[in-house]
């Protein structure tokens, strides 16, 4: 048919044998995937990758089915998208990306404030000024699952618990009060701006200064 569209050879039974992939891509049964399909070899195949969802047993009683009785075998577009047969490109379902739809998308692409791990979890960027929290850990510049919320300045807390009860080295060795806290525990953090909103009687970038009575009346 259609002279195999130039993508295969014609057998003696007037049947096209489509050209195979040269990269050795295999399907769920371990067979090499053809580069073209259809009776006239006119349709492209798309990239394969480990399937996000599939059936652990195919029910074909094949050697591959028996020996590889497990899930997540190779599938076109990783079973997370559809193949455009005219271009050979995967059109991924929402939440997936990549040449073979082999990567899942992190929430909101980490808002541009973090990196996406292979487990679809954002790792938010850290502060560059070395700010640390009550346990001595470096404070991230952004928080939330999608790294969309800012953190605010830290300073020595006006009030806190002298022992955190976490049985950590910092808890044991630094069993004292007034450790670092966001907005010095004397205000709330505006997550949209990263600015502290200080409680009455406190001021400063991190609410780290107390206000004198009536501002000393200017005298």
Rosetta blueprint (number, residue, H / E / L):
1 X L
2 X H
3 X H
4 X H
5 X H
6 X H
7 X L
8 X E
9 X E
10 X E
11 X L
12 X L
13 X L
14 X L
15 X L
16 X E
17 X E
18 X E
19 X L
20 X E
21 X L
22 X L
23 X L
24 X L
25 X L
26 X E
27 X L
28 X L
29 X L
30 X L
31 X L
32 X E
33 X L
34 X E
35 X L
36 X E
37 X E
38 X L
39 X L
40 X L
41 X L
42 X L
43 X E
44 X E
45 X L
46 X L
47 X L
48 X E
49 X E
50 X E
51 X L
52 X L
53 X L
54 X L
55 X L
56 X L
57 X L
58 X L
59 X L
60 X L
61 X L
62 X L
63 X H
64 X H
65 X H
66 X H
67 X H
68 X L
69 X L
70 X L
71 X L
72 X L
73 X L
74 X E
75 X E
76 X E
77 X H
78 X H
79 X H
80 X L
81 X E
82 X E
83 X E
84 X E
85 X L
86 X L
87 X L
88 X L
89 X E
90 X E
91 X E
92 X E
93 X L
94 X L
95 X L
96 X E
97 X E
98 X L
99 X L
100 X L
101 X L
102 X L
103 X E
104 X E
105 X L
106 X L
107 X H
108 X H
109 X H
110 X H
111 X H
112 X H
113 X L
114 X E
115 X E
116 X E
117 X L
118 X L
119 X L
120 X L
121 X L
122 X E
123 X E
124 X E
125 X L
126 X E
127 X L
128 X L
129 X L
130 X L
131 X L
132 X E
133 X L
134 X L
135 X L
136 X L
137 X L
138 X E
139 X L
140 X E
141 X L
142 X E
143 X E
144 X L
145 X L
146 X L
147 X L
148 X L
149 X E
150 X E
151 X L
152 X L
153 X L
154 X E
155 X E
156 X E
157 X L
158 X L
159 X L
160 X L
161 X L
162 X L
163 X L
164 X L
165 X L
166 X L
167 X L
168 X L
169 X H
170 X H
171 X H
172 X H
173 X H
174 X L
175 X L
176 X L
177 X L
178 X L
179 X L
180 X E
181 X E
182 X E
183 X H
184 X H
185 X H
186 X L
187 X E
188 X E
189 X E
190 X E
191 X L
192 X L
193 X L
194 X L
195 X E
196 X E
197 X E
198 X E
199 X L
200 X L
201 X L
202 X E
203 X E
204 X L
205 X L
206 X L
207 X L
208 X L
209 X E
210 X E
211 X L
212 X L
213 X H
214 X H
215 X H
216 X H
217 X H
218 X H
219 X L
